[in-house]
Amino acid sequence: MWQIAKKSTGLQDSELVSKTRKASEKISENIYIVANDPSLAFYRIQEHVRKVIQPILDKRLEVIHLQNNLQGHCYDMEYSVGAIRGIENSEKFFRNIQELIKTSIFLKQQLKYEEGKTKTDKDSTNSVYKRFSAHLTLDFPDFSGVVRETSQRMETIIISNRGQNIGELQRSHTTLH
């Protein structure tokens, strides 16, 4: 009977040893996976970052460039709106100029009329117009140099662009320089 018990214990022992080996292999495999799984995840993250970093930087630079251009255009628009508002506000000045022109035309007509009356009178050598204009002095600034310089610049630009197919002159964004 001892032999049967020995055989059954030996069989159980070998079974127990194989089950123990399988369990310990599974446990060590799970420990290996758990120990290496975070490093594999970090490797995948690092790999992903390496792949996408250059396109992200390129897009960022493009966005910065577009933002600078947009800001320049906004400054130009604000400047243009201010100029238009200035033109709208100049209406009273133009009305004043118009009234002054009307007054000067009226005065000139009166002078011509008086001059016509005095021409009939041979004794008067000086006309009213001549006497009136003798007291007037008009000092206009000399703009000839500025006009000449501006026209020369425009001629230079037109001549230099004649060979190129440029439909219009492009405006530089002075706020960005």
Rosetta blueprint (number, residue, H / E / L):
1 M L
2 W H
3 Q H
4 I H
5 A H
6 K H
7 K H
8 S H
9 T H
10 G H
11 L H
12 Q H
13 D H
14 S H
15 E H
16 L H
17 V H
18 S H
19 K H
20 T H
21 R H
22 K H
23 A H
24 S H
25 E H
26 K H
27 I H
28 S H
29 E H
30 N H
31 I H
32 Y H
33 I H
34 V H
35 A H
36 N H
37 D H
38 P H
39 S H
40 L H
41 A H
42 F H
43 Y H
44 R H
45 I H
46 Q H
47 E H
48 H H
49 V H
50 R H
51 K H
52 V H
53 I H
54 Q H
55 P H
56 I H
57 L H
58 D H
59 K H
60 R H
61 L H
62 E H
63 V H
64 I H
65 H H
66 L H
67 Q H
68 N H
69 N H
70 L H
71 Q H
72 G H
73 H H
74 C H
75 Y H
76 D H
77 M H
78 E H
79 Y H
80 S H
81 V H
82 G H
83 A H
84 I H
85 R H
86 G H
87 I H
88 E H
89 N H
90 S L
91 E H
92 K H
93 F H
94 F H
95 R H
96 N H
97 I H
98 Q H
99 E H
100 L H
101 I H
102 K H
103 T H
104 S H
105 I H
106 F H
107 L H
108 K H
109 Q H
110 Q H
111 L H
112 K H
113 Y H
114 E H
115 E H
116 G H
117 K H
118 T H
119 K H
120 T H
121 D L
122 K L
123 D L
124 S L
125 T L
126 N L
127 S L
128 V H
129 Y H
130 K H
131 R H
132 F H
133 S H
134 A H
135 H L
136 L L
137 T L
138 L L
139 D L
140 F L
141 P L
142 D L
143 F L
144 S H
145 G H
146 V H
147 V H
148 R H
149 E H
150 T H
151 S H
152 Q H
153 R H
154 M H
155 E H
156 T H
157 I H
158 I H
159 I H
160 S H
161 N H
162 R H
163 G L
164 Q L
165 N L
166 I L
167 G L
168 E L
169 L L
170 Q L
171 R L
172 S L
173 H L
174 T L
175 T L
176 L L
177 H L
